[in-house]
Amino acid sequence: MTTLSISTAGPVVTVSLNRPDARNAFDEHLIAELTAWARSPLPAGVRVAVLRGEGRVFSAGADLTWMSKMVASSREENVRDARAMSAMFLALDTLRVPLVGRIHGAALGGGAGLAAVCDIVVAADNAVFGFTEAKLGILPAVISPFALAKIGQSAARELFLTAARFSAQRAREIGLVHAVVPESALDATVEAYVRELTTSAPGAVSAAKQLIAGVAGRPPAEVSDLTAETIAAHRVSPEGQAGMQAFLEKRRAPWSADGD
């Protein structure tokens, strides 16, 4: 791969956007490689993925050279490229393991969209965010389902329409970011989240991601059968049995990296 740098250490795979000279902006190559990675089987034993950017910023959105090609492209060609980007975000959003975003510098346009598809986002306190597309006469359309799921309609009305940049603190207030720390503490905070994730059962974590997607926005009566069947299935599963037995016996669960 030419636009990504990927490394695996124990239960963690780290995926770095590796176009620092272009501020890790999206082009057709980065989109294709991120999609391919997200759709590929993870190495055995991997339980957490960390998404980060090389250089001065996380991601500045769309690459200007790539955008200039789109200006001269037909509507059909633009639809094809937009669908490819949509497929990338969907693949990342449905990754079977938790995706932790490490944000520094800026996350603009599609970069903010990447933050939206991460399960957990840690941002530097000086990072800047923005759904900036309207400043260019376009829309944050492809990322809108993922952004709305995180920030809701009220914040989207303000930030999509003004296309204003906003702080990491504001991003945390609206749910786009979960932790805001000094840039020097980014890695330690990401590692703390990773430790927490690896003390949870991997099957349960993956199923919890699916449960959230299946339950969100639906009335309780509509999902009562789904939730009851889900918990029953996991109670009698080998993982659930092992976890509950470890709890009752006050010992560490077999999947726990640290345990209590």
PAFIPA-512768 format. One record per atom (N, C-alpha, C): z, y, x; atom name; residue in one letter. Coordinates in steps of 0.02 Angstrom, whole numbers, plus 50000, padded with zeros to 5 digits. Each point is the difference from the previous one (the first is absolute). Layout:
<nodes>
Z, Y, X, CA, a
...
</nodes>
This chain:
<nodes>
50000, 49940, 50042, N, m
50000, 50060, 49958, CA, m
50000, 50063, 50044, C, m
49967, 50052, 49976, N, t
49994, 50060, 50040, CA, t
50041, 50058, 49973, C, t
50018, 49998, 49936, N, t
50037, 50056, 49970, CA, t
50073, 49983, 49987, C, t
50019, 49938, 50012, N, l
50069, 49978, 49990, CA, l
50026, 49968, 50063, C, l
50066, 50007, 50010, N, s
50035, 49965, 50053, CA, s
50054, 49958, 49965, C, s
49999, 49934, 50011, N, i
50044, 49955, 49964, CA, i
50042, 49960, 50050, C, i
50065, 49998, 49989, N, s
50044, 49961, 50042, CA, s
50052, 49965, 49957, C, s
50021, 49941, 50022, N, t
50049, 49961, 49963, CA, t
50059, 49984, 50046, C, t
50060, 50012, 49974, N, a
50061, 49984, 50037, CA, a
50048, 49967, 49951, C, a
50010, 49935, 50008, N, g
50044, 49964, 49954, CA, g
49974, 50005, 49929, C, g
50043, 50021, 49954, N, p
49979, 50002, 49929, CA, p
49964, 50064, 49980, C, p
49983, 50042, 50048, N, v
49971, 50066, 49984, CA, v
49931, 50008, 50031, C, v
49951, 50019, 49958, N, v
49934, 50020, 50025, CA, v
49994, 50075, 49993, C, v
49979, 50033, 50053, N, t
49991, 50072, 50000, CA, t
49926, 50016, 50004, C, t
49977, 50038, 49951, N, v
49930, 50021, 49996, CA, v
49997, 50075, 50012, C, v
49965, 50019, 50053, N, s
49995, 50071, 50018, CA, s
49929, 50025, 49988, C, s
49994, 50054, 49963, N, l
49936, 50034, 49994, CA, l
49985, 50029, 50069, C, l
49943, 49981, 50028, N, n
49988, 50015, 50071, CA, n
49937, 50043, 50010, C, n
50000, 50057, 49965, N, r
49948, 50050, 50011, CA, r
50034, 50067, 50015, C, r
50041, 50004, 50052, N, p
50039, 50060, 50012, CA, p
49958, 50063, 50010, C, p
49941, 49993, 50031, N, d
49957, 50059, 50011, CA, d
49973, 50028, 49935, C, d
49998, 49957, 49948, N, a
49976, 50022, 49933, CA, a
50059, 50007, 49952, C, a
50061, 50004, 50028, N, r
50061, 50007, 49960, CA, r
50007, 49942, 49950, C, r
49976, 49942, 50021, N, n
50004, 49938, 49960, CA, n
49969, 50010, 49930, C, n
49946, 50038, 49999, N, a
49965, 50012, 49937, CA, a
49959, 49939, 49980, C, a
49989, 49993, 49935, N, f
49962, 49944, 49973, CA, f
49926, 50009, 50012, C, f
49968, 49946, 50021, N, d
49927, 49994, 49996, CA, d
49985, 49930, 49977, C, d
49936, 49983, 49995, N, e
49982, 49935, 49973, CA, e
50027, 49942, 50043, C, e
50008, 50012, 50065, N, h
50024, 49947, 50044, CA, h
50075, 49987, 49990, C, h
50039, 50054, 49996, N, l
50071, 49992, 49989, CA, l
50014, 49968, 49932, C, l
49962, 50021, 49950, N, i
50009, 49971, 49933, CA, i
49985, 49925, 50001, C, i
49945, 49981, 50033, N, a
49981, 49929, 50002, CA, a
50051, 49960, 50039, C, a
50025, 50027, 50055, N, e
50047, 49961, 50041, CA, e
50069, 49995, 49968, C, e
50023, 50052, 49967, N, l
50064, 49996, 49965, CA, l
49996, 49951, 49942, C, l
49944, 50001, 49964, N, t
49990, 49953, 49945, CA, t
50000, 49928, 50026, C, t
49963, 49988, 50053, N, a
49995, 49933, 50028, CA, a
50069, 49976, 50022, C, a
50039, 50044, 50032, N, w
50066, 49979, 50022, CA, w
50044, 49983, 49940, C, w
50000, 50044, 49949, N, a
50044, 49989, 49943, CA, a
49982, 49937, 49961, C, a
49938, 49980, 50002, N, r
49978, 49941, 49964, CA, r
50006, 49936, 50040, C, r
50012, 50006, 50065, N, s
50003, 49940, 50043, CA, s
50070, 49969, 49998, C, s
50005, 49935, 50011, N, p
50065, 49968, 50003, CA, p
50041, 50030, 50057, C, p
50064, 50011, 49987, N, l
50045, 50026, 50051, CA, l
50020, 49944, 50048, C, l
50016, 50016, 50062, N, p
50024, 49949, 50046, CA, p
50062, 49964, 49972, C, p
50008, 49938, 50016, N, a
50057, 49961, 49976, CA, a
50065, 50035, 50021, C, a
50046, 50004, 49953, N, g
50065, 50029, 50014, CA, g
50005, 50075, 49989, C, g
49944, 50033, 49988, N, v
50003, 50073, 49988, CA, v
50028, 50013, 49931, C, v
50050, 50045, 49997, N, r
50034, 50015, 49937, CA, r
49998, 50074, 49982, C, r
49981, 50043, 50047, N, v
49997, 50072, 49989, CA, v
49940, 50028, 50037, C, v
49966, 50049, 49970, N, a
49946, 50036, 50034, CA, a
50019, 50074, 50005, C, a
49987, 50029, 50057, N, v
50013, 50071, 50011, CA, v
49933, 50035, 50012, C, v
49988, 50054, 49963, N, l
49939, 50039, 50007, CA, l
50016, 50067, 50031, C, l
49966, 50017, 50053, N, r
50014, 50061, 50037, CA, r
49934, 50029, 50027, C, r
50004, 50059, 50032, N, g
49941, 50031, 50028, CA, g
50011, 50017, 50073, C, g
49948, 49991, 50040, N, e
50004, 50020, 50070, CA, e
49986, 50075, 50007, C, e
50026, 50029, 50052, N, g
49986, 50071, 50013, CA, g
50047, 50047, 49964, C, g
49974, 50059, 49983, N, r
50043, 50054, 49975, CA, r
50015, 49997, 49926, C, r
49958, 49965, 49961, N, v
50011, 49997, 49927, CA, v
49990, 49929, 49975, C, v
50028, 49987, 49941, N, f
49991, 49935, 49967, CA, f
49928, 49993, 49978, C, f
49977, 50044, 49955, N, s
49930, 50000, 49979, CA, s
49984, 50065, 49965, C, s
49945, 50031, 50022, N, a
49979, 50064, 49972, CA, a
49951, 49993, 49942, C, a
49991, 49938, 49974, N, g
49956, 49992, 49943, CA, g
49930, 49979, 50020, C, g
49950, 50028, 49968, N, a
49931, 49979, 50012, CA, a
49970, 50032, 50062, C, a
49962, 49962, 50036, N, d
49966, 50023, 50060, CA, d
49943, 50048, 49981, C, d
49997, 50057, 50034, N, l
49950, 50051, 49982, CA, l
49929, 49975, 50011, C, l
49988, 49962, 50053, N, t
49933, 49974, 50012, CA, t
49980, 49951, 49945, C, t
50047, 49957, 49980, N, w
49987, 49954, 49945, CA, w
49988, 50038, 49935, C, w
50039, 50052, 49987, N, m
49991, 50039, 49939, CA, m
49932, 50035, 49999, C, m
49977, 50022, 50058, N, s
49935, 50034, 50003, CA, s
49944, 49952, 49980, C, s
50008, 49935, 50016, N, k
49951, 49951, 49979, CA, k
50000, 49993, 49924, C, k
50060, 50003, 49971, N, m
50005, 49992, 49927, CA, m
49967, 50058, 49963, C, m
50002, 50059, 50029, N, v
49968, 50057, 49968, CA, v
49925, 49987, 49990, C, v
49969, 49966, 50049, N, a
49929, 49987, 49996, CA, a
49983, 49934, 49967, C, a
50052, 49963, 49978, N, s
49988, 49934, 49970, CA, s
49989, 50006, 49925, C, s
49970, 49949, 49972, N, s
49988, 49998, 49928, CA, s
50065, 49985, 49963, C, s
49999, 50009, 49935, N, r
50059, 49984, 49959, CA, r
50018, 49926, 50007, C, r
49949, 49957, 50001, N, e
50012, 49929, 50006, CA, e
50033, 49982, 50067, C, e
49978, 50033, 50053, N, e
50029, 49988, 50066, CA, e
50073, 50025, 50002, C, e
50013, 50056, 49967, N, n
50068, 50026, 49997, CA, n
50045, 49953, 49960, C, n
49974, 49973, 49946, N, v
50039, 49952, 49960, CA, v
50017, 49939, 50042, C, v
49952, 49975, 50038, N, r
50012, 49941, 50042, CA, r
50055, 50014, 50051, C, r
49996, 50058, 50033, N, d
50051, 50017, 50051, CA, d
50069, 50010, 49967, C, d
50001, 50031, 49942, N, a
50064, 50011, 49965, CA, a
50030, 49933, 49980, C, a
49959, 49954, 49978, N, r
50025, 49934, 49980, CA, r
50029, 49963, 50061, C, r
49968, 50009, 50057, N, a
50025, 49969, 50061, CA, a
50069, 50028, 50018, C, a
50009, 50065, 49993, N, m
50065, 50030, 50014, CA, m
50051, 49977, 49949, C, m
49981, 49996, 49937, N, s
50046, 49976, 49948, CA, s
50022, 49929, 50015, C, s
49955, 49958, 50023, N, a
50016, 49931, 50017, CA, a
50050, 49997, 50058, C, a
49994, 50047, 50047, N, m
50047, 50003, 50056, CA, m
50070, 50015, 49976, C, m
50007, 50052, 49958, N, f
50066, 50018, 49975, CA, f
50030, 49943, 49958, C, f
49959, 49967, 49960, N, l
50024, 49945, 49959, CA, l
50024, 49942, 50043, C, l
49963, 49985, 50053, N, a
50019, 49945, 50044, CA, a
50067, 50015, 50035, C, a
50009, 50062, 50020, N, l
50064, 50020, 50032, CA, l
50056, 49999, 49949, C, l
49986, 50024, 49940, N, d
50051, 50004, 49948, CA, d
50025, 49931, 49979, C, d
49957, 49950, 50004, N, t
50018, 49933, 49978, CA, t
50014, 49953, 50059, C, t
50010, 50027, 50059, N, l
50018, 49959, 50057, CA, l
50061, 49958, 49982, C, l
50001, 49937, 50020, N, r
50053, 49955, 49976, CA, r
50067, 50013, 50034, C, r
50001, 50035, 50056, N, v
50063, 50018, 50033, CA, v
50013, 50074, 49992, C, v
50062, 50023, 50008, N, p
50014, 50072, 49995, CA, p
49961, 50039, 50053, C, p
49973, 50057, 49979, N, l
49964, 50045, 50044, CA, l
50042, 50063, 50010, C, l
50020, 50013, 50061, N, v
50042, 50057, 50017, CA, v
49957, 50052, 50035, C, v
49998, 50061, 49972, N, g
49961, 50054, 50030, CA, g
50043, 50042, 50046, C, g
49974, 50014, 50059, N, r
50034, 50043, 50050, CA, r
49957, 50063, 50006, C, r
50024, 50056, 49971, N, i
49959, 50060, 49994, CA, i
50024, 50054, 50047, C, i
49955, 50025, 50041, N, h
50016, 50057, 50043, CA, h
49941, 50048, 49997, C, h
50012, 50062, 50017, N, g
49946, 50049, 50004, CA, g
49975, 50022, 49932, C, g
49954, 49962, 49972, N, a
49970, 50017, 49935, CA, a
49974, 49938, 49966, C, a
50004, 50001, 49934, N, a
49969, 49948, 49958, CA, a
49965, 50038, 49944, C, a
49936, 50012, 50008, N, l
49962, 50042, 49955, CA, l
49945, 49960, 49966, C, l
49985, 50018, 49937, N, g
49946, 49966, 49964, CA, g
50011, 49925, 49998, C, g
49953, 49963, 50029, N, g
50007, 49928, 50003, CA, g
50060, 49978, 50040, C, g
50023, 50041, 50046, N, g
50061, 49984, 50037, CA, g
50060, 49999, 49954, C, g
50003, 50047, 49953, N, a
50053, 49999, 49949, CA, a
49991, 49939, 49955, C, a
49938, 49980, 49989, N, g
49987, 49940, 49961, CA, g
50028, 49938, 50035, C, g
49995, 49998, 50066, N, l
50030, 49944, 50037, CA, l
50075, 49999, 49991, C, l
50032, 50058, 50000, N, a
50072, 50003, 49988, CA, a
50015, 49971, 49931, C, a
49957, 50014, 49951, N, a
50012, 49978, 49932, CA, a
49997, 49924, 49993, C, a
49961, 49966, 50041, N, v
49995, 49927, 49994, CA, v
50051, 49964, 50043, C, v
50038, 50036, 50039, N, c
50054, 49968, 50039, CA, c
50060, 49989, 49955, C, c
50033, 49944, 50009, N, d
50060, 49984, 49960, CA, d
50058, 50045, 50020, C, d
50006, 50013, 50064, N, i
50053, 50043, 50028, CA, i
49967, 50048, 50048, C, i
50019, 50064, 49995, N, v
49971, 50051, 50044, CA, v
50056, 50038, 50035, C, v
49995, 50002, 50066, N, v
50045, 50040, 50042, CA, v
49959, 50056, 50030, C, v
50023, 50062, 49992, N, a
49962, 50058, 50023, CA, a
50042, 50043, 50047, C, a
49966, 50028, 50049, N, a
50033, 50049, 50043, CA, a
50013, 50063, 49960, C, a
50055, 50034, 50015, N, d
50019, 50059, 49960, CA, d
49952, 50058, 50008, C, d
49957, 49998, 50051, N, n
49950, 50053, 50008, CA, n
49930, 49978, 49978, C, n
49995, 49942, 49967, N, a
49935, 49976, 49977, CA, a
49977, 50041, 49939, C, a
49935, 50005, 49992, N, v
49970, 50037, 49945, CA, v
49957, 49953, 49959, C, v
50004, 50008, 49934, N, f
49962, 49958, 49954, CA, f
49955, 50044, 49957, C, f
49949, 49970, 49969, N, g
49960, 50038, 49954, CA, g
49945, 49958, 49968, C, g
49992, 50009, 49935, N, f
49942, 49973, 49965, CA, f
49950, 50057, 49998, C, f
49965, 50009, 50055, N, t
49964, 50062, 50015, CA, t
49928, 50001, 49976, C, t
49978, 49949, 49965, N, e
49929, 49993, 49984, CA, e
49971, 50058, 49961, C, e
50038, 50029, 49953, N, a
49972, 50054, 49958, CA, a
49982, 50061, 50041, C, a
50030, 50009, 50058, N, k
49981, 50056, 50044, CA, k
49928, 49992, 50025, C, k
49976, 49938, 49998, N, l
49931, 49985, 50023, CA, l
49952, 49992, 49942, C, l
50025, 50011, 49939, N, g
49957, 49992, 49942, CA, g
49993, 49929, 49976, C, g
50044, 49956, 50024, N, i
49999, 49930, 49978, CA, i
50069, 49983, 49971, C, i
50011, 49936, 49985, N, l
50062, 49979, 49967, CA, l
50033, 49942, 50036, C, l
50066, 49993, 49993, N, p
50034, 49941, 50027, CA, p
49993, 49941, 49951, C, p
49939, 49985, 49982, N, a
49988, 49952, 49946, CA, a
50017, 49929, 50019, C, a
49976, 49976, 50057, N, v
50010, 49931, 50019, CA, v
50074, 49985, 50012, C, v
50036, 50048, 50027, N, i
50071, 49988, 50014, CA, i
50044, 50014, 49940, C, i
49972, 50028, 49946, N, s
50041, 50023, 49944, CA, s
50043, 49944, 49968, C, s
49975, 49939, 49990, N, p
50043, 49949, 49968, CA, p
50062, 49985, 50042, C, p
49992, 50000, 50065, N, f
50055, 49984, 50045, CA, f
50048, 50060, 50007, C, f
49972, 50060, 50003, N, a
50042, 50060, 50006, CA, a
50039, 50011, 49936, C, a
49968, 49992, 49942, N, l
50035, 50010, 49936, CA, l
50056, 49950, 49991, C, l
49991, 49939, 50024, N, a
50052, 49950, 49995, CA, a
50062, 50020, 50040, C, a
49989, 50039, 50053, N, k
50055, 50022, 50042, CA, k
50030, 50066, 49976, C, k
49959, 50050, 49986, N, i
50027, 50068, 49990, CA, i
50001, 50022, 49927, C, i
49966, 49964, 49955, N, g
50000, 50017, 49930, CA, g
49952, 50057, 49983, C, g
49990, 50011, 49935, N, q
49951, 50048, 49977, CA, q
50020, 50072, 50015, C, q
50064, 50016, 49994, N, s
50020, 50070, 50009, CA, s
49985, 50025, 50070, C, s
50022, 49961, 50051, N, a
49986, 50020, 50069, CA, a
49926, 49999, 50014, C, a
49964, 49952, 49971, N, a
49928, 49996, 50011, CA, a
49964, 50061, 49972, C, a
50023, 50025, 49942, N, r
49968, 50060, 49971, CA, r
50008, 50059, 50047, C, r
50057, 50006, 50030, N, e
50010, 50055, 50047, CA, e
49960, 49990, 50064, C, e
50006, 49941, 50030, N, l
49975, 49990, 50068, CA, l
49926, 49982, 50002, C, l
49974, 49965, 49950, N, f
49928, 49987, 49998, CA, f
49961, 50064, 49986, C, f
50027, 50042, 49955, N, l
49964, 50060, 49978, CA, l
50003, 50056, 50051, C, l
50059, 50010, 50030, N, t
50005, 50052, 50051, CA, t
49971, 49978, 50066, C, t
50001, 49933, 50012, N, a
49980, 49971, 50065, CA, a
50041, 50029, 50057, C, a
50060, 50023, 49983, N, a
50043, 50032, 50050, CA, a
50032, 49947, 50046, C, a
50012, 50020, 50061, N, r
50038, 49958, 50046, CA, r
50074, 50006, 49984, C, r
50037, 49946, 50012, N, f
50071, 50002, 49985, CA, f
50039, 49961, 50053, C, f
50064, 50013, 50003, N, s
50042, 49974, 50053, CA, s
50020, 49928, 49988, C, s
50027, 49969, 50052, N, a
50027, 49932, 49994, CA, a
50058, 49999, 49951, C, a
50040, 50053, 50000, N, q
50056, 50003, 49953, CA, q
49975, 50000, 49928, C, q
49948, 50038, 49986, N, r
49970, 50001, 49934, CA, r
49971, 49931, 49983, C, r
49968, 49968, 50048, N, a
49972, 49934, 49990, CA, a
50055, 49950, 49981, C, a
50058, 50008, 50029, N, r
50056, 49956, 49983, CA, r
50024, 50014, 49929, C, r
50003, 50064, 49982, N, e
50024, 50018, 49932, CA, e
49957, 49969, 49945, C, e
49934, 49994, 50013, N, i
49955, 49975, 49948, CA, i
49987, 49925, 50006, C, i
50030, 49967, 50049, N, g
49995, 49928, 50005, CA, g
49945, 49974, 50044, C, g
49964, 50044, 50034, N, l
49947, 49977, 50045, CA, l
50029, 49973, 50065, C, l
50057, 50027, 50019, N, v
50035, 49982, 50062, CA, v
50070, 49977, 49982, C, v
50027, 49954, 50040, N, h
50067, 49974, 49986, CA, h
50052, 50023, 50050, C, h
49981, 50015, 50061, N, a
50047, 50025, 50050, CA, a
49967, 50053, 50041, C, a
50036, 50055, 50013, N, v
49976, 50055, 50042, CA, v
50049, 50007, 50057, C, v
49974, 49995, 50061, N, v
50043, 50000, 50060, CA, v
49967, 50041, 50055, C, v
50038, 50022, 50050, N, p
49967, 50032, 50058, CA, p
49949, 49953, 50030, C, p
49947, 50028, 50028, N, e
49947, 49958, 50027, CA, e
50026, 49951, 50052, C, e
50051, 50021, 50037, N, s
50028, 49956, 50051, CA, s
50034, 49938, 49971, C, s
50017, 50003, 49935, N, a
50034, 49944, 49967, CA, a
49953, 49958, 49958, C, a
49935, 50014, 50001, N, l
49953, 49962, 49959, CA, l
50003, 49925, 50013, C, l
49993, 49981, 50062, N, d
49996, 49929, 50016, CA, d
50065, 49964, 49983, C, d
50057, 50031, 50014, N, a
50064, 49969, 49985, CA, a
50008, 49991, 49925, C, a
49977, 50048, 49961, N, t
50007, 49995, 49927, CA, t
49953, 49946, 49972, C, t
49940, 49997, 50027, N, v
49954, 49947, 49979, CA, v
50030, 49932, 50017, C, v
50028, 49994, 50060, N, e
50031, 49937, 50020, CA, e
50059, 49981, 49955, C, e
50037, 50050, 49977, N, a
50056, 49986, 49955, CA, a
49975, 49972, 49933, C, a
49945, 50028, 49975, N, y
49971, 49972, 49939, CA, y
49974, 49929, 50011, C, y
49969, 49989, 50058, N, v
49974, 49934, 50016, CA, v
50057, 49949, 50001, C, v
50057, 50019, 50030, N, r
50057, 49954, 50001, CA, r
50023, 49983, 49930, C, r
50004, 50050, 49956, N, e
50020, 49987, 49931, CA, e
49950, 49953, 49966, C, e
49936, 50012, 50011, N, l
49949, 49959, 49967, CA, l
50003, 49928, 50024, C, l
50017, 49989, 50063, N, t
50001, 49932, 50026, CA, t
50065, 49964, 49985, C, t
50047, 50032, 49967, N, t
50058, 49964, 49974, CA, t
49991, 49982, 49927, C, t
49944, 50020, 49971, N, s
49982, 49979, 49932, CA, s
49952, 49941, 50004, C, s
50003, 49958, 49949, N, a
49958, 49940, 50000, CA, a
49926, 50019, 49996, C, a
49958, 49974, 50043, N, p
49929, 50021, 50001, CA, p
49964, 49986, 49935, C, p
50012, 49943, 49970, N, g
49968, 49985, 49936, CA, g
50022, 50046, 49945, C, g
50065, 50015, 49999, N, a
50026, 50046, 49950, CA, a
49973, 50070, 50009, C, a
49993, 50022, 50061, N, v
49973, 50067, 50013, CA, v
49928, 50004, 49976, C, v
49960, 49950, 50016, N, s
49930, 50000, 49977, CA, s
49996, 49998, 49924, C, s
50042, 49958, 49970, N, a
49999, 49996, 49927, CA, a
50025, 50064, 49968, C, a
50048, 50034, 50032, N, a
50025, 50063, 49974, CA, a
49945, 50053, 49998, C, a
49957, 50001, 50051, N, k
49944, 50047, 50000, CA, k
49954, 49986, 49940, C, k
49986, 49937, 49987, N, q
49958, 49982, 49944, CA, q
50035, 50017, 49933, C, q
50066, 49989, 49998, N, l
50037, 50014, 49939, CA, l
49997, 50074, 49982, C, l
50008, 50043, 50050, N, i
49998, 50072, 49988, CA, i
49932, 50019, 49970, C, i
49947, 49974, 50030, N, a
49933, 50016, 49974, CA, a
49990, 49974, 49930, C, a
50029, 49942, 49984, N, g
49990, 49970, 49934, CA, g
50043, 50031, 49946, C, g
50056, 50031, 50018, N, v
50047, 50027, 49951, CA, v
49992, 50075, 49991, C, v
49980, 50036, 50051, N, a
49998, 50073, 49998, CA, a
49958, 50025, 49941, C, a
50028, 50048, 49963, N, g
49964, 50032, 49946, CA, g
49997, 49960, 49935, C, g
50030, 49942, 49998, N, r
49998, 49958, 49940, CA, r
50069, 50000, 49967, C, r
50003, 49999, 49933, N, p
50065, 49999, 49966, CA, p
50038, 49935, 50014, C, p
50067, 50004, 50001, N, p
50040, 49940, 50016, CA, p
49983, 49940, 49956, C, p
49989, 50010, 49935, N, a
49986, 49943, 49956, CA, a
49936, 49964, 50020, C, a
49953, 50037, 50028, N, e
49935, 49971, 50018, CA, e
50006, 49956, 50061, C, e
50049, 50014, 50043, N, v
50004, 49963, 50063, CA, v
50062, 49954, 50003, C, v
50035, 49993, 49944, N, s
50061, 49960, 50002, CA, s
49987, 49927, 50018, C, s
49945, 49972, 49975, N, d
49984, 49931, 50017, CA, d
49982, 49994, 50074, C, d
49961, 50048, 50024, N, l
49981, 50000, 50071, CA, l
50061, 50004, 50045, C, l
50046, 50045, 49985, N, t
50059, 50008, 50044, CA, t
50045, 49939, 49996, C, t
50009, 49972, 49941, N, a
50043, 49941, 49993, CA, a
49971, 49940, 50037, C, a
49935, 49991, 49993, N, e
49967, 49943, 50033, CA, e
50000, 50010, 50076, C, e
49993, 50062, 50022, N, t
49999, 50013, 50071, CA, t
50067, 49985, 50032, C, t
50055, 50024, 49971, N, i
50065, 49987, 50030, CA, i
50017, 49926, 49997, C, i
49982, 49967, 49944, N, a
50015, 49928, 49995, CA, a
49963, 49961, 50054, C, a
49937, 50017, 50011, N, a
49960, 49965, 50050, CA, a
50029, 50008, 50070, C, a
50025, 50060, 50014, N, h
50028, 50011, 50067, CA, h
50070, 49972, 50009, C, h
50037, 49995, 49945, N, r
50066, 49968, 50006, CA, r
49995, 49926, 50020, C, r
49948, 49966, 49975, N, v
49993, 49929, 50014, CA, v
49954, 49986, 50059, C, v
49972, 50053, 50030, N, s
49956, 49991, 50058, CA, s
50042, 49981, 50061, C, s
49970, 49967, 50051, N, p
50038, 49984, 50061, CA, p
50031, 50062, 50032, C, p
49963, 50056, 50000, N, e
50026, 50061, 50030, CA, e
50060, 50026, 49961, C, e
49994, 50002, 49933, N, g
50054, 50023, 49959, CA, g
50062, 49956, 50006, C, g
49989, 49935, 50000, N, q
50057, 49953, 50008, CA, q
50034, 50010, 50067, C, q
49961, 50008, 50053, N, a
50029, 50009, 50067, CA, a
50038, 50066, 50004, C, a
49973, 50052, 49970, N, g
50033, 50065, 50003, CA, g
50065, 50001, 49961, C, g
49999, 49973, 49940, N, m
50061, 50000, 49959, CA, m
50053, 49955, 50032, C, m
49980, 49943, 50029, N, q
50048, 49956, 50032, CA, q
50031, 50034, 50061, C, q
49959, 50036, 50039, N, a
50027, 50036, 50058, CA, a
50050, 50054, 49978, C, a
49985, 50033, 49946, N, f
50046, 50052, 49974, CA, f
50066, 49969, 49979, C, f
49997, 49946, 49963, N, l
50061, 49967, 49976, CA, l
50042, 49973, 50058, C, l
49967, 49979, 50053, N, e
50035, 49972, 50057, CA, e
50016, 50053, 50053, C, e
49982, 50063, 49985, N, k
50014, 50056, 50044, CA, k
49973, 49990, 50071, C, k
49937, 49979, 50001, N, r
49965, 49993, 50064, CA, r
49933, 50034, 49997, C, r
49970, 50007, 50058, N, r
49935, 50035, 50004, CA, r
49945, 49959, 49968, C, r
49956, 50035, 49963, N, a
49943, 49966, 49970, CA, a
49951, 49979, 50055, C, a
49962, 49946, 49989, N, p
49957, 49974, 50053, CA, p
49945, 50047, 50023, C, p
49980, 50047, 49959, N, w
49946, 50045, 50018, CA, w
50025, 50065, 50033, C, w
50065, 50010, 50001, N, s
50028, 50064, 50022, CA, s
49996, 50009, 50075, C, s
49969, 50056, 50021, N, a
49996, 50015, 50071, CA, a
50068, 50019, 50029, C, a
50040, 50035, 49959, N, d
50065, 50022, 50023, CA, d
50056, 49969, 49959, C, d
49992, 50007, 49933, N, g
50050, 49972, 49955, CA, g
50064, 50040, 50000, C, g
50043, 49985, 49953, N, d
50065, 50033, 49994, CA, d
50055, 49951, 50018, C, d
</nodes>
